[in-house]
């Protein structure tokens, strides 16, 4: 069955445009409620959201669907995605929902679903829900006496803050560190600064005045220049940039240089390996992670397992093969000793712990390897499958041969946008640029002809 609703990270789109409409949201609640209504106990669902204006609309529609399906709803309000995953387990819920489009602009929104174990749903469960979304609603409705209730619950921020603090080594305090944090006007605008302050840091917060429209706007992990500027202004030791739902993070060192997810994975992997905490003999990352990371790990007798792009695929491989650290270059860092999904705040705390233990500047601690020149460009498409075209296939084959063993080529359709992503990396930056430009041109010509 082809997917009409679910992409690589739940359901996502422009608000009030299919599929991000109240009608679809209600049907998702009904369908998911039907799938997870197992046994005779009172079923419950937790729903969190980020700070987008459309969150109110989608939240109410989801509540209507879940209660009509016979599930009680606990509303968490604005809270990070990893907190929703954690509270799904903590509150013994049958399902968790996060209303967010992560790092996308405020016009977009999305629905992410978690199972009772706090992990994102498998492809099989998503397809099962898909089949019910467009099915006859009357067959999914609970009988009158079993309609669910909805209530907002208090104290969820405190629960998450305490959870995040407990991930820090007991003998490490952030006292003496001056931390600038950009909350992207998103879901972590309250909890992240509070956790850092309670751990002893001097905290300078911005991107913490959400108005429904300014989430990820010129701030957060998609715009790290903002926190880099703030680090210079306030002479901070480190800058932390979260995204709209706080499941990813980028770091800025004391010089204003951006540290991406690959470097953060290297820091955590090396630290955990030294402490004997690293499981699986290495880490898991995606095909987009830099070749320099792979070489760094191999030199230290660790492995790098690669997956398709998307943190859900990283987590699936981690669970199936016994790894406890994985992530993406974009800053999704997953540590299954602590959480079931990417957690920007917890990842930042692990890096801060390394900084304190090593007692060295962030620029030293977080520059673990020299990245191989890498270039990524996007080609917007309006339909069709340009990667199936013979001319594109021939160009890809030639480029792969030219790079040989000194580089990599990754060409893939985006799972969330109508784009073809073209990425190449290799030791020769001029060669990489030439290859990417040529492939973009070939795909563009095929796209235009279609």
C-alpha positions in Angstrom: 0.0 0.0 0.0 1.4 3.4 -1.0 1.6 6.1 1.7 -0.8 9.0 1.4 -0.4 10.5 4.9 2.7 9.3 6.7 6.2 10.4 5.7 9.6 9.8 7.3 8.5 11.6 10.5 4.7 11.3 10.9 2.2 13.3 9.0 3.3 16.8 7.9 2.2 19.6 5.7 1.0 23.2 5.4 -1.6 24.1 8.0 -5.2 24.1 6.8 -4.1 22.4 3.6 -4.4 18.6 3.1 -3.3 16.6 5.0 -2.9 19.1 7.8 -6.6 19.9 8.2 -8.9 19.5 11.2 -10.8 16.8 9.4 -7.7 14.7 8.8 -6.5 15.3 12.4 -9.8 14.1 13.7 -9.7 11.0 11.5 -6.1 10.3 12.7 -7.3 10.4 16.3 -10.2 8.0 15.5 -8.0 5.7 13.5 -5.1 5.6 16.0 -7.6 5.3 18.8 -9.1 2.3 17.1 -5.7 0.6 16.5 -4.5 1.1 20.1 -7.8 0.3 21.8 -6.8 -3.1 23.2 -8.5 -4.8 26.1 -11.2 -3.5 28.5 -9.2 -1.0 30.5 -9.7 2.8 30.2 -7.4 3.8 27.4 -5.4 7.0 27.5 -3.5 9.2 25.1 -1.1 12.1 25.9 -1.0 15.0 23.4 1.8 17.6 23.4 2.5 20.4 20.9 5.0 23.1 20.0 4.1 26.8 19.8 2.6 27.1 16.3 -0.7 28.9 16.0 -2.3 26.0 14.2 -1.5 23.7 17.2 -4.7 24.8 18.9 -6.8 23.8 15.9 -5.2 20.4 15.4 -5.1 19.7 19.1 -8.9 20.1 19.4 -9.5 18.0 16.3 -7.3 15.2 17.7 -9.1 15.4 21.0 -12.4 15.0 19.2 -11.1 11.9 17.3 -9.5 10.2 20.3 -12.5 10.8 22.7 -14.9 9.6 20.0 -12.8 6.4 19.7 -13.2 5.9 23.5 -9.8 7.1 24.7 -9.2 9.5 27.6 -6.9 12.4 26.6 -4.3 14.1 28.7 -3.2 17.5 27.2 0.3 18.5 28.0 0.5 21.9 26.3 3.7 23.2 24.7 6.4 20.7 25.5 9.4 19.1 23.7 8.8 16.0 21.6 11.1 13.8 23.7 9.1 14.8 26.8 6.0 13.5 25.1 7.7 10.2 24.4 8.9 10.0 28.0 5.5 10.9 29.4 3.8 8.4 27.2 5.6 5.7 29.2 5.6 7.5 32.5 1.8 7.9 32.5 1.2 4.4 31.1 -0.5 5.8 28.1 -1.6 3.6 25.1 -0.3 6.2 22.6 1.5 9.6 22.6 1.0 12.4 20.1 3.2 15.4 19.3 1.8 18.2 17.2 4.8 19.7 15.5 6.6 20.3 12.2 9.9 20.3 14.1 12.3 22.7 12.3 9.9 23.8 9.6 8.4 27.3 9.5 5.3 28.2 11.5 3.0 27.7 8.4 3.6 24.0 8.5 2.6 21.5 11.2 2.6 17.8 11.7 1.4 14.9 13.8 3.9 12.4 15.3 2.7 9.3 17.0 4.4 7.2 19.7 3.5 3.7 20.9 3.1 2.8 24.6 6.8 2.1 24.8 7.6 5.7 23.8 9.0 4.7 20.4 7.8 6.1 17.1 5.4 3.7 15.3 6.6 1.0 12.9 5.8 1.2 9.2 3.2 -1.6 9.7 1.3 0.3 12.4 1.4 3.5 10.3 -0.1 1.7 7.3 -2.7 0.1 9.6 -3.7 3.6 10.7 -3.6 4.9 7.1 -6.2 2.3 6.0 -8.6 3.5 8.7 -8.2 7.2 8.2 -10.3 7.1 5.0 -12.5 4.2 6.2 -16.1 4.5 7.4 -16.0 6.6 10.6 -19.1 4.9 12.0 -17.2 1.6 12.5 -14.6 3.3 14.6 -16.8 5.2 17.1 -17.1 4.0 20.7 -20.5 3.4 22.1 -22.0 6.3 24.0 -21.0 5.2 27.5 -17.4 4.6 26.4 -16.7 8.1 25.0 -13.5 9.4 26.4 -12.8 12.5 28.6 -10.2 15.2 28.1 -8.2 17.1 30.7 -5.1 19.3 30.9 -2.5 18.0 33.4 -0.1 20.0 35.5 3.5 19.3 36.5 4.6 17.9 33.2 7.4 20.5 32.8 8.8 19.6 36.2 8.8 15.9 35.3 10.8 16.5 32.2 13.2 18.9 33.8 14.0 16.3 36.5 14.3 13.6 33.9 16.8 15.7 31.9 18.9 16.6 35.0 19.2 12.9 36.0 21.0 12.2 32.7 24.0 14.2 33.9 26.8 12.4 35.7 26.2 12.9 39.5 29.6 14.4 40.1 29.3 17.0 37.4 28.0 20.5 37.9 27.6 23.2 35.3 28.7 25.9 37.8 31.1 28.4 36.2 29.8 27.9 32.7 28.2 30.8 30.9 25.6 29.3 28.5 23.7 31.0 25.8 20.6 29.1 24.7 18.3 29.7 21.7 15.0 28.0 22.2 13.8 28.7 18.7 10.6 30.2 20.1 9.5 26.6 20.4 8.4 23.9 22.7 11.5 24.0 25.0 11.3 27.7 25.8 10.5 27.1 29.5 12.1 23.7 30.3 15.5 24.0 28.7 16.7 27.2 30.4 15.3 26.0 33.7 17.1 22.7 33.5 20.4 24.4 32.7 20.0 26.9 35.5 19.1 24.2 38.1 22.3 22.3 37.1 24.4 25.4 38.0 25.0 27.2 34.8 24.7 30.9 34.2 22.0 30.9 31.5 21.4 33.6 28.9 18.2 32.8 27.1 16.7 34.1 23.9 14.2 32.7 21.3 11.9 32.2 24.3 9.0 34.5 23.4 6.8 32.5 21.1 3.8 34.3 19.6 2.4 31.5 17.4 4.2 32.8 14.3 7.9 33.1 15.2 8.9 29.5 15.8 12.2 28.7 14.0 12.1 32.2 12.5 15.7 33.4 12.1 16.6 31.4 15.2 17.1 27.9 16.5 19.2 25.0 15.0 18.2 25.9 11.4 19.7 29.4 11.9 22.7 29.0 14.2 24.1 32.3 13.2 21.7 33.8 15.8 23.2 31.9 18.8 26.7 32.5 17.4 26.1 36.2 17.4 24.8 36.0 21.0 27.8 34.0 22.1 30.0 36.9 20.9 27.8 39.5 22.5 27.7 38.0 26.0 31.1 36.2 25.9 29.5 32.8 26.6 31.5 29.6 26.9 29.0 27.8 24.7 25.9 28.3 22.6 23.0 25.8 22.4 20.5 26.0 19.5 17.4 23.8 19.7 14.8 23.4 17.0 11.0 24.0 17.3 10.2 20.8 19.1 13.6 20.4 20.8 14.4 16.9 19.4 17.6 18.3 17.8 20.4 20.5 18.8 23.5 22.3 17.4 26.3 23.7 19.5 28.3 26.9 19.0 31.8 27.1 20.6 33.2 30.1 22.4 34.6 31.4 19.1 31.2 31.3 17.4 31.9 28.3 15.2 29.0 25.9 14.7 29.3 22.3 15.8 27.0 19.9 13.9 25.5 16.6 14.8 28.4 14.5 13.4 30.9 16.2 15.8 28.5 15.8 18.7 28.1 12.1 17.9 31.9 11.8 17.9 32.2 13.6 21.3 29.6 11.4 22.9 30.8 8.2 21.3 34.4 8.8 22.4 33.3 9.7 26.0 31.0 6.8 26.4 33.5 4.3 24.9 36.1 5.5 27.4 33.7 5.0 30.2 32.7 1.5 29.0 29.2 2.7 28.4 29.0 2.4 24.6 27.0 -0.6 23.4 27.3 -2.3 20.0 30.9 -1.4 19.4 30.1 2.0 17.7 27.2 4.2 16.8 24.4 4.5 14.2 24.1 7.4 11.8 22.5 8.0 8.4 23.9 8.1 4.9 24.2 11.8 5.2 26.8 11.8 8.0 30.3 12.9 7.1 33.0 10.5 5.9 35.2 12.2 8.4 33.1 10.8 11.3 33.4 7.3 9.9 37.2 7.6 9.7 37.4 9.1 13.2 35.5 6.1 14.6 37.5 3.5 12.7 40.8 4.9 14.0 39.5 4.4 17.5 38.2 0.8 16.9 34.6 1.9 16.7 32.1 1.3 13.9 29.6 3.4 12.1 26.4 1.8 10.9 24.5 3.8 8.3 20.7 3.9 7.7 18.2 5.8 5.6 17.7 9.4 6.5 15.3 9.9 9.4 15.8 9.4 13.1 13.2 6.6 13.2 15.4 4.5 11.0 18.4 5.2 13.2 16.4 4.1 16.3 15.1 1.0 14.6 18.7 -0.1 13.7 19.9 0.7 17.2 17.2 -1.4 18.8 17.7 -4.3 16.4 21.5 -4.4 16.8 22.2 -3.4 20.4 23.5 0.2 19.9 22.8 2.9 22.5 24.1 6.0 20.6 23.0 7.2 17.2 21.8 10.3 15.4 21.9 12.6 12.4 24.2 15.4 11.1 21.2 17.7 11.6 21.5 17.4 15.4 19.1 14.5 16.2 21.0 12.6 18.8 19.5 9.5 20.3 20.8 7.9 23.4 18.6 4.9 24.3 20.0 4.7 27.8 17.9 7.8 28.5 15.3 8.3 25.8 13.4 6.7 22.9 13.8 9.5 20.5 16.1 12.4 19.7 16.5 14.8 22.7 18.3 18.2 22.0 18.5 19.2 25.7 19.8 15.8 26.9 22.4 15.7 24.0 23.6 19.2 25.0 23.9 18.1 28.6 26.1 15.2 27.6 28.4 17.6 25.7 28.5 20.0 28.6 29.5 17.1 30.9 32.4 16.4 28.6 33.4 20.1 28.6 33.4 20.2 32.4 35.2 16.9 32.8 38.0 17.8 30.3 38.2 21.4 31.6 39.0 22.6 28.1 37.3 25.1 25.8 34.3 23.9 23.7 36.3 24.5 20.5 38.8 21.9 21.7 36.3 19.4 23.1 33.9 19.5 20.2 36.3 19.5 17.2 37.0 15.7 17.2 37.7 15.3 13.4 38.3 17.3 10.3 35.2 17.0 8.1 35.6 15.8 4.5 34.4 18.4 2.0 30.7 17.8 1.6 28.1 19.6 -0.6 24.3 19.2 -0.5 22.0 20.8 -3.0 18.2 20.4 -3.5 16.3 20.2 -6.7 12.6 21.1 -6.4 10.2 18.8 -8.3 6.5 19.1 -9.0 5.9 15.4 -9.7 7.2 12.3 -11.5 10.3 10.3 -10.6 13.3 11.9 -12.2 15.6 9.5 -10.5 14.2 6.7 -12.7 15.3 8.5 -15.9 18.1 6.9 -17.9 20.1 10.1 -18.3 20.0 10.7 -14.5 21.0 7.1 -13.8 23.9 7.3 -16.2 25.1 10.6 -14.6 24.9 9.0 -11.1 26.9 6.0 -12.3 29.6 8.2 -13.8 29.8 10.4 -10.7 30.1 7.3 -8.4 32.9 6.0 -10.5 34.7 9.3 -10.5 34.6 9.6 -6.7 35.8 6.0 -6.2 36.9 5.0 -2.7 37.8 8.6 -1.8 34.2 9.8 -1.5 30.5 9.1 -1.4 27.4 10.1 -3.3 23.9 10.2 -1.9 20.9 11.1 -4.0 17.5 10.7 -2.6 14.0 12.2 -2.5 13.1 14.1 0.6 10.6 12.5 2.9 9.0 15.7 3.9 9.2 18.1 0.9 9.0 17.8 -2.9 12.7 17.8 -3.3 15.5 15.7 -4.7 18.5 16.0 -2.4 22.0 15.6 -4.1 24.9 15.1 -1.8 28.5 14.3 -2.6 31.6 14.3 -0.4 35.3 13.6 -1.0 38.8 14.7 -0.3 38.9 16.9 -3.4 36.4 19.8 -2.8 36.6 21.0 -6.4 35.7 17.6 -7.6 32.8 17.4 -5.2 31.4 20.7 -6.3 31.7 19.8 -10.0 29.9 16.5 -9.5 27.0 18.0 -7.5 26.5 20.9 -10.0 26.5 18.5 -12.9 23.9 16.1 -11.2 21.7 19.1 -10.2 21.7 20.2 -13.8 20.9 16.8 -15.2 18.0 16.3 -12.8 16.7 19.8 -13.4 16.6 19.2 -17.2 14.7 15.9 -16.7 12.3 17.7 -14.3 11.7 20.5 -16.8 11.0 18.0 -19.6 8.6 16.1 -17.4 
